[in-house]
């Protein structure tokens, strides 16, 4: 099994239903691309694909169908330090921007000091 990063997200906004999301990131050496496979509590399943724009900026994009209409999610991750990054997301449905969001993500668990052993 190759290396990957699992990012679990919980968003609680006043007046809105709690949202949870699991994101598995992996790098495909053959494609030279990064994949972000997302499963969310609102029922979405997406495979975003992209790559590194610089040492601290990752860009991924998903295009598919949502609510019966074509949709694209464009996500830029920008690292601000070892334990913090910003997420800039733009959602486009049927060619029209539906929303632009900026989130700041901060590590809440201690960093892993050693690589985990993977079964072979």
Phi, psi and omega in degrees: 000136179279177180281155178198171178230131177255125179240115176260134184236136172232124179239124177237109178247138180303130178083003181232156178292141177302139181239135177232148184209141172244132181234123176251119180257138176209154180253127175265109180295322181296319180273342188056045181224158174258135175249137174239105180266120187244134171233122184242159183289351175268007176098002182276147175223116186226145170246097177281145180227140179184213181189178180282128176269334176200186181297336184233014179230121176246132178239131175226157183216144173232137173232134181188209181243134176221123181063029180080005183236150178296138182219148174228135171248128176244122185233129176242124175257128180233115182285133180250359181165181183295332186240016182208141172212161177253146176244123177246114183238135174236127179252126181239124178240127180051039177082001182242132178296122180263334181187148173232129185231145173231125179237144171253127182248129180236136179300133178248349178247155180294147179293149176281125184279330182235151176294145178281142176288135181249138177295147178244000000 
